[in-house]
């Protein structure tokens, strides 16, 4: 059953409405008839919860006229929310520059505002000229890294049609909004950093901060195989995640969790709601349904699948960020969310990231 909220889009041009729908994974899967969702039996100890008010839509995009000059909006100047030091001590991290135990957190994003809100944690000087803030972030004993695409020439993918290069993202940066690119980049990033915590994000609709309770499970009744469960990304010669075009672990994930089988979020959903809703910047909800059958659901499923097969990974989950949410508000929310997750998993109780 499709969540009816996915069909309430902001007023404006037809293209903006289409972008909102696609970002939510609301397009019907090719050959699948409709996106069918299975209610979760568990989702980090939470059910469907609605809190906060409604989001006032306002189109936002941080513009740049040069593909080499990204990061003007955030620039790494954000100060982490809180300054508790309930994580590892300095002795845990070593004194020679090669930490005795590194616990990595990875944040991933797609379209604005998700890429803009994640800039401070990028180690790419082009994307984050203000400098990386992720080392022992907030004193919690974790190193935090972020990865996201860029959209030249103006930073706004909604100026382009779905599938065009301007909407997919520059090939010079990670996580283009394309199945093949996402699969390749995701596993390269994961294999490099071996995160113990992974939070994936993507652009959503009217709900400002939408915590997704489950991923997968939308291939019911589709005889065309796992690739046909997904909506076309409308980019390049191969527009679906086929067995030969994506990484084998990606194929395993979309093959295993399709016929009504789902993976519950491993984020502390209720704790995140309790921490972010009082900020009063936007609506906060837990969505009991899957993130959908476009790139949002694809990336979200990857995160939970990785956590399910990695013994050292303790948390993962996906967040949809509202289409009209200002970058400054999104930045506050991701910081508070990150702090909440790290507080739920004190560093000394979490394994080291494998080297």
C-alpha positions as CSV (number, residue, x, y, z in Angstrom):
1,X,0.0,0.0,0.0
2,X,1.5,3.3,-1.0
3,X,1.7,5.9,1.7
4,X,-0.8,8.6,0.7
5,X,1.5,11.3,2.1
6,X,3.9,10.6,-0.8
7,X,1.4,12.2,-3.2
8,X,1.1,15.6,-1.4
9,X,3.6,17.8,-3.0
10,X,4.5,21.5,-2.7
11,X,2.8,24.0,-4.9
12,X,4.8,25.1,-7.9
13,X,5.9,24.0,-11.3
14,X,5.2,20.5,-12.5
15,X,8.9,19.7,-12.6
16,X,9.2,20.6,-8.9
17,X,6.3,18.2,-8.1
18,X,7.9,15.5,-10.1
19,X,11.2,16.0,-8.3
20,X,9.4,15.7,-5.0
21,X,7.7,12.5,-6.1
22,X,10.9,10.9,-7.4
23,X,12.9,11.8,-4.4
24,X,10.4,10.0,-2.3
25,X,10.7,6.9,-4.5
26,X,7.0,7.5,-5.3
27,X,7.2,6.6,-9.0
28,X,5.7,3.2,-9.8
29,X,8.4,0.5,-10.3
30,X,8.8,-0.7,-13.9
31,X,6.6,-3.7,-14.4
32,X,5.5,-3.8,-10.8
33,X,2.2,-2.1,-11.0
34,X,2.5,-0.3,-7.6
35,X,4.9,0.0,-4.8
36,X,3.6,-2.4,-2.1
37,X,4.9,-2.0,1.4
38,X,5.0,-4.4,4.3
39,X,4.5,-2.8,7.8
40,X,7.4,-3.5,10.1
41,X,7.3,-5.8,13.0
42,X,10.1,-3.9,14.6
43,X,11.9,-0.7,13.8
44,X,14.4,0.3,16.4
45,X,11.7,-0.2,19.0
46,X,9.3,2.3,17.4
47,X,6.1,2.3,15.4
48,X,4.6,5.0,13.3
49,X,4.8,8.3,15.1
50,X,3.9,11.8,14.0
51,X,5.1,14.8,15.8
52,X,5.6,18.5,15.1
53,X,3.8,20.7,12.7
54,X,3.8,21.0,8.9
55,X,6.7,22.1,6.8
56,X,6.4,25.4,5.0
57,X,7.8,24.6,1.5
58,X,10.4,26.9,0.1
59,X,12.7,25.9,-2.7
60,X,16.3,26.0,-1.6
61,X,19.6,25.4,-3.4
62,X,23.1,26.5,-2.8
63,X,24.4,27.8,-6.1
64,X,27.9,27.6,-7.5
65,X,29.1,28.8,-10.8
66,X,32.2,26.6,-10.8
67,X,32.4,22.9,-10.4
68,X,35.6,23.3,-8.5
69,X,34.2,25.7,-5.9
70,X,31.6,23.8,-4.0
71,X,31.0,24.3,-0.3
72,X,30.1,27.9,-0.1
73,X,26.9,27.3,1.9
74,X,28.3,25.2,4.8
75,X,32.1,25.2,4.4
76,X,32.8,23.2,7.5
77,X,32.1,26.0,9.9
78,X,29.3,24.2,11.7
79,X,29.9,23.6,15.4
80,X,28.8,20.1,16.6
81,X,25.8,20.1,18.8
82,X,26.9,19.3,22.3
83,X,30.4,18.7,23.6
84,X,30.1,15.6,25.7
85,X,33.0,13.2,25.8
86,X,31.3,9.9,26.6
87,X,33.3,8.1,23.9
88,X,36.9,7.0,23.8
89,X,39.6,8.7,25.7
90,X,42.8,10.0,24.1
91,X,44.6,6.8,25.1
92,X,42.1,4.9,22.9
93,X,43.0,6.9,19.9
94,X,46.8,6.7,20.3
95,X,49.4,9.4,20.1
96,X,51.4,8.6,17.0
97,X,48.8,9.7,14.4
98,X,47.8,6.0,13.8
99,X,44.9,5.5,16.3
100,X,44.9,2.3,18.3
101,X,41.2,2.0,17.7
102,X,39.3,3.9,15.0
103,X,35.6,3.9,15.0
104,X,34.3,5.4,11.8
105,X,30.9,6.9,11.0
106,X,29.8,7.5,7.4
107,X,27.1,9.9,6.3
108,X,25.8,9.8,2.7
109,X,23.5,12.2,0.8
110,X,22.1,12.8,-2.6
111,X,20.1,15.9,-3.8
112,X,20.1,19.2,-1.9
113,X,19.7,19.9,0.9
114,X,21.3,16.6,1.9
115,X,24.6,17.2,0.2
116,X,24.8,20.8,1.6
117,X,24.1,19.7,5.2
118,X,26.9,17.1,5.1
119,X,29.7,19.3,3.9
120,X,31.5,19.8,7.2
121,X,32.3,16.1,7.5
122,X,33.8,15.8,4.0
123,X,37.6,15.4,3.7
124,X,37.5,16.6,0.1
125,X,38.9,20.1,0.1
126,X,37.0,21.0,-3.1
127,X,33.7,20.1,-1.5
128,X,34.5,21.4,1.9
129,X,37.1,24.2,1.8
130,X,36.4,25.1,5.4
131,X,38.1,21.9,6.6
132,X,37.1,18.5,8.0
133,X,35.4,18.6,11.4
134,X,34.9,14.9,11.8
135,X,37.9,13.8,13.9
136,X,36.6,12.7,17.3
137,X,33.5,14.6,16.5
138,X,31.9,16.2,19.6
139,X,34.3,14.3,21.8
140,X,32.3,11.1,21.3
141,X,35.3,8.9,20.1
142,X,34.1,8.6,16.5
143,X,35.6,9.9,13.3
144,X,32.8,11.1,11.0
145,X,33.1,11.2,7.2
146,X,30.5,12.3,4.6
147,X,30.0,11.6,0.9
148,X,27.6,13.2,-1.6
149,X,27.3,14.4,-5.2
150,X,27.6,17.8,-6.8
151,X,25.3,19.4,-9.4
152,X,27.1,21.9,-11.7
153,X,26.7,24.5,-12.9
154,X,24.4,26.0,-10.3
155,X,24.1,23.4,-7.5
156,X,20.4,23.0,-8.3
157,X,19.4,19.7,-9.9
158,X,15.7,20.7,-10.2
159,X,16.7,22.9,-13.2
160,X,17.3,19.8,-15.1
161,X,15.0,16.9,-16.1
162,X,15.3,13.6,-14.2
163,X,18.2,11.6,-15.7
164,X,20.0,14.5,-17.3
165,X,23.6,15.0,-16.2
166,X,22.7,18.1,-14.2
167,X,20.2,16.1,-12.2
168,X,22.4,13.0,-11.8
169,X,25.5,14.9,-10.6
170,X,29.0,15.4,-11.7
171,X,31.1,12.3,-12.5
172,X,33.9,13.9,-10.5
173,X,32.2,13.3,-7.2
174,X,30.7,10.4,-5.3
175,X,27.2,9.0,-5.3
176,X,25.7,10.3,-8.5
177,X,21.9,9.7,-8.5
178,X,22.3,6.6,-10.7
179,X,22.1,3.0,-9.8
180,X,25.4,1.9,-11.2
181,X,27.3,4.9,-9.8
182,X,25.7,4.5,-6.4
183,X,26.5,0.8,-6.2
184,X,30.1,1.3,-7.2
185,X,30.7,4.3,-4.9
186,X,28.8,2.9,-1.9
187,X,30.9,-0.3,-1.7
188,X,34.2,1.5,-2.4
189,X,33.4,4.0,0.5
190,X,32.3,1.2,2.8
191,X,35.3,-1.0,2.1
192,X,37.6,1.9,2.7
193,X,36.1,3.2,5.9
194,X,34.4,0.1,7.4
195,X,31.9,2.3,9.4
196,X,30.5,1.1,12.6
197,X,27.6,3.5,12.1
198,X,26.1,4.5,8.7
199,X,23.4,7.1,8.1
200,X,22.1,7.6,4.6
201,X,19.9,10.5,3.5
202,X,18.0,11.7,0.5
203,X,15.6,14.5,-0.5
204,X,12.0,13.9,0.4
205,X,8.7,15.7,0.1
206,X,6.8,17.9,2.6
207,X,7.8,16.1,5.8
208,X,10.9,17.9,7.0
209,X,12.7,15.1,8.8
210,X,11.3,11.7,7.9
211,X,12.9,8.7,9.6
212,X,12.4,5.6,7.5
213,X,11.4,2.5,9.6
214,X,12.1,-0.2,7.0
215,X,13.8,-0.7,3.6
216,X,13.2,-3.3,0.9
217,X,10.2,-5.5,0.3
218,X,8.6,-3.7,-2.7
219,X,9.1,-6.4,-5.3
220,X,5.9,-8.4,-4.5
221,X,4.3,-10.0,-7.5
222,X,6.8,-8.7,-10.0
223,X,7.9,-11.6,-12.3
224,X,10.6,-9.5,-14.0
225,X,13.2,-10.1,-11.4
226,X,15.0,-7.7,-8.9
227,X,16.0,-5.1,-11.5
228,X,12.4,-4.6,-12.5
229,X,11.4,-3.7,-8.9
230,X,13.0,-0.3,-9.4
231,X,12.0,2.8,-11.3
232,X,14.2,3.8,-14.2
233,X,16.9,6.4,-13.3
234,X,16.5,7.6,-16.9
235,X,20.3,8.0,-17.2
236,X,22.7,6.3,-19.5
237,X,22.3,3.1,-21.5
238,X,21.5,1.0,-18.4
239,X,18.7,2.6,-16.4
240,X,17.9,-0.2,-13.9
241,X,20.1,-2.0,-11.4
242,X,20.9,-5.2,-13.3
243,X,22.9,-8.1,-12.2
244,X,25.7,-7.3,-14.6
245,X,25.8,-3.6,-14.0
246,X,25.9,-3.3,-10.2
247,X,28.2,-4.7,-7.6
248,X,27.5,-8.3,-6.5
249,X,26.7,-7.2,-3.0
250,X,24.1,-4.7,-4.3
251,X,22.5,-7.5,-6.4
252,X,22.4,-9.7,-3.3
253,X,20.7,-6.9,-1.3
254,X,17.9,-6.2,-3.9
255,X,17.4,-9.9,-4.5
256,X,17.1,-10.9,-0.9
257,X,14.8,-8.1,0.3
258,X,12.2,-7.9,-2.4
259,X,9.3,-10.3,-2.0
260,X,7.8,-8.8,1.2
261,X,11.0,-9.1,3.1
262,X,12.3,-6.0,4.8
263,X,15.1,-4.8,7.0
264,X,14.1,-2.6,10.0
265,X,16.0,0.6,10.7
266,X,18.8,0.2,13.2
267,X,18.8,3.8,14.2
268,X,17.2,4.8,17.6
269,X,14.2,6.3,15.9
270,X,12.2,7.3,19.0
271,X,15.3,8.9,20.6
272,X,16.0,10.9,17.4
273,X,12.4,12.1,17.4
274,X,12.6,13.2,21.0
275,X,15.9,15.0,20.3
276,X,14.9,16.7,17.0
277,X,11.2,17.6,17.4
278,X,11.8,20.1,20.3
279,X,14.1,22.1,18.0
280,X,11.0,23.3,16.4
281,X,12.5,23.8,12.9
282,X,10.3,21.4,10.9
283,X,8.0,18.4,11.1
284,X,9.5,15.2,12.3
285,X,7.9,11.8,11.6
286,X,8.7,8.1,11.6
287,X,7.5,6.6,8.3
288,X,6.5,2.9,8.8
289,X,6.9,2.3,5.0
290,X,9.9,1.7,2.8
291,X,11.7,4.6,1.2
292,X,10.4,3.6,-2.2
293,X,11.6,2.1,-5.4
294,X,13.9,4.9,-6.7
295,X,17.4,5.9,-5.6
296,X,16.3,6.8,-2.0
297,X,15.1,3.2,-1.4
298,X,18.1,1.8,-3.2
299,X,20.6,3.7,-1.0
300,X,18.6,3.1,2.2
301,X,18.5,-0.6,1.5
302,X,22.2,-0.6,0.9
303,X,22.9,0.9,4.3
304,X,20.8,-1.6,6.2
305,X,22.1,-4.5,4.2
306,X,25.7,-3.5,5.0
307,X,24.8,-3.3,8.7
308,X,23.3,-6.8,8.5
309,X,26.4,-8.4,7.1
310,X,29.1,-6.4,9.0
311,X,29.7,-7.8,12.5
312,X,31.3,-4.5,13.6
313,X,28.4,-2.3,12.4
314,X,26.0,-1.4,15.2
315,X,23.6,1.1,13.5
316,X,22.3,2.2,10.1
317,X,19.2,3.8,8.7
318,X,17.8,6.2,6.2
319,X,16.4,9.7,6.6
320,X,14.3,11.6,4.0
321,X,15.0,15.4,4.2
322,X,12.2,17.7,3.1
323,X,12.2,19.2,-0.3
324,X,11.9,22.8,1.0
325,X,13.9,22.5,4.2
326,X,16.5,25.3,4.4
327,X,20.1,24.0,4.5
328,X,20.7,25.7,7.9
329,X,17.8,23.8,9.4
330,X,18.9,20.6,7.8
331,X,22.4,21.1,9.3
332,X,21.0,21.5,12.8
333,X,18.9,18.4,12.4
334,X,21.6,16.2,11.1
335,X,23.9,17.3,13.9
336,X,21.3,16.6,16.6
337,X,20.5,13.3,15.0
338,X,24.2,12.3,14.8
339,X,24.8,13.3,18.4
340,X,21.8,11.3,19.5
341,X,22.9,8.1,17.6
342,X,26.4,8.4,19.1
343,X,25.1,8.9,22.6
344,X,23.0,5.7,22.2
345,X,26.3,3.9,21.2
346,X,29.1,5.0,23.6
347,X,32.4,4.4,21.8
348,X,33.8,2.1,24.4
349,X,30.9,-0.3,23.8
350,X,31.4,-0.4,20.0
351,X,34.0,-2.5,18.1
352,X,36.8,-0.8,16.2
353,X,36.5,-0.3,12.5
354,X,38.5,-3.1,10.8
355,X,41.7,-1.9,9.1
